[in-house]
Amino acid sequence: MLAKITNLYDYIQKYHNSIQHPEDFWAGIAEQFFWRKKWDKNKVVEWDFDGPDVKWFVNGKLNITENIFERNLYTHGNKTAIIWEPNDPNEKGRRISYKELYEMVCKFSNALEQQGVKKGDRIIIYMPMIPEAAVAMLACARVGAVHSVVFAGFSAASLADRINDCKAKVVITSDGNFRGSKSIPVKFVVDEALDFTESVETVIVCKRTGDNVNMVSGRDIWWNDIVDPAGSKHEAAEMDSEDMLFILYTSGSTGKPKGVVHSCGGYMVYTAYSFCNVFQYSADDIYWCTADIGWITGHSYIIYGPLLVGATTVMFEGIPTYPHPGRFWEIVDKYNVNQFYTAPTAIRALQAYGQEPIKSFVMESLKVIGTVGEPINEEAWHWYHAHVGKGKCPIVDTWWQTETGGILISPIAGITPTKPSYATLPLPGIQPVIVDKDGNELKGNSVEGNLCIKYPWPAMIRTTYGDHDRCRETYFSKYGIYFTGDSARRDEDGYYRIMGRVDDVINVSGHRMGTAEIENAINEHPRVVESAVIGFPHDIKGEAIYAFTICDMDGRTRRNLTNEIKATVGKIIGPIAKPDIVQIVPGLPKTRSGKIMRRILKKIAVDDTDDLGDISTLLNPEVVQEIIDERELVSDDNRPLDKK
Ligand code: PRX
C-alpha cells in the first residue's frame, strides 16, 4: 500500500510541492516500489516534448509483476486478489488469492516461454472477462512480452488490423464468450482474422463456453494443455523502466486506430498512485470497476492499479442488465463492494429503469462511487449520488484517456470537493492548462479552451507503435505541450469541467470512435459513393452516430440499404461502431475546397435548421435543403429489417 493523501490541507501541500519540485515528488512515490536497480541519480525524468522523448526513472530496472506479487506475498499472500463474478448468476464465482494468482501467472509465463515467447514479442489478447485474461496480461508482463488487448466485441477485420500493425506472434483467446443471453463465437472471429495476417505462430485457446471450435493443427493449442504441465515458479524478466509494457489501440481523427504505447516503470508508479488516492482504497476494501479489460480503464483500474496496491478487485463477466437490470446492485450487495466505478452510459441506462430494480438492495457497503469515459450530465450525477451512493458517497468523476494511462483530473474521494458534472481538480503531479486556439495559455479562472498538460507525468503515452511521427503530430506539434483533444472550462472556483472532444472523435457510451474510421467502413459497402459521419447527443449513450451517405441505389430500397450499411460497419469494425442513423442523401455540403461542412450536418442531425449560418459560399448550397427535406424519411429508412 502506498502513502495516501490524508486531508484537504495535505492535498494542497502535496499539489504545491509536486509543481515546485516534481522530481522529488515522483521519486518519493517511486521509492515505495521494488526496483531491481534504482533509476540513475538525479534522473527521475528526462523529457523533451518536441520529440516527444519522455523517459521516467531513467535506467531503473524492475518487473511490474514482481511489484504485484513478490513485494506483497509475505504480507497478503492469502488475501483475495480477484473476485470473479460470472455472466450467469447461477454459475459459481471464483475467489483467487494473491498466492493462487501468482502461481497461475508463473505457470502461464512458463507456458508462454515454452511456446517460444521472448521479451519484446507482441501478444494479442482477445478474451472475455475471465480471470485467465488477467493471468494472460500479467504473464506477458512477467516474461517481458508486450500485450495488446483487443476488446472482444471488435470484428475480425479490426482484430486483423491490430495483429498486423504490431506483428503479433501469439493470439490468446477463448472458445467463446458469454455476454448476457448470448454466447459469442470468439475463436471463429480469430480464425477469420488470421486469414488476413501472417505473423501469428500460435493461438492459445482458453475453454469458456465449451462450444465446438476448429483447432488448426500446428497453430492452435488449448490453454490447459500447456499450463497444466508448466512449473509454478517463474523468475520475472528484468525490464528497463522505459521498456514497453503494452500497446492499446484507440481511435483518433484519422481512419487507422493508433497503438498507444505505455512503458513499465512510469505506468506502474502512476496507476498504483492514482488508484489508491482517487478511490482512497483501504486494506480490507472490496473494489469493483465494471469496465472491460479491452479498454484502458480495465488495464489501469481492474488489473494493474488495484493489484499493485494489494487490493481485492472484482471482475465481472456480464452486462448490467442480465438477467435483470438490478444485477450491478445485486453484485454490490453480494460482495459488499466498497468502491464502485462505472461509466455514465451504464448509469443512464439503469436510471431509465426507474427505482424498482434498485430499491431492494441496501448497498450499505459503498463508500466511494466513480465515473469514467465521458461527461456525466447533472441529472445522472444526482441520480447516481442519491440512489446508488444513498446520498453519502462522494462521486469521483475521473477524467483521463488511453494516452494518459491513468486518472489525471478527479476529486480525491472524501478529501477534495465534488461538483456535479465536473472532474474538478488535478491530482498532485499533474499540470493541466487551458489554451486558446493559438496555444496561448489562458491563466486565471472562468476560462474555456483546449485542455493541455504542460509537464510530463509517469504514465503518459511514449509513442504510437511503429509511427512516432504520428504521436508527435497528434499530441505535441500543435501547442508544443501535450494536447488532449478535449476542450475544458475552468470555472470561477478553479474546477475543471470537460466539455468534449474538439477533434473528429465521437464518444459513444464512453467508447472512442473516429469519424474517419466509421466513414472508411461505410465506404466499403459497394453501393456507397461517399459518406460523412457525425456525433449527435443521445440520452443514454452520450453521443450517437449519424451517417450521411451518398449511395448508388442500384434498385435497392432505402431501408434495405441503410440496414446493409449498418451491417457493413458491424462487420468491419464491430457492433459498437454501427451508426444509429443512416440518412441517404443526394449530396454532401462542401466548401469550394471540397471540405465537408460537418457543422451544417450536425445541425440537420438534431433538427436545428433555423439558423444554419451563411451557406451561400458552399460549392453546392442547394443540397442543404434537399437533405433537410429528406430527413423525414429517416425513421422509416432506419427500421431494422426483422421488425415490422
Ligand atoms: O473526451 C474525453 C472522454 O474520453 C476520452 C478518452 O477516451 P478513452 O481514451 O477511450 O479513455 C476512456 C477512459 C479513460 C477523453 O478524451 N472522457 C474520459 N473521462 C471523462 C471524459 N469526458 C468527460 N468526463 C470524464 N470524466
Residues whose N, C-alpha, C, O or C-beta is under 5 A from the ligand:
A	BS01	PRX	T297 T371 V372 G373 E374 P375 D397 T398 W399 W400 Q401 T402 E403 A423 T484 D486 I498 G500 R501 G510 R512
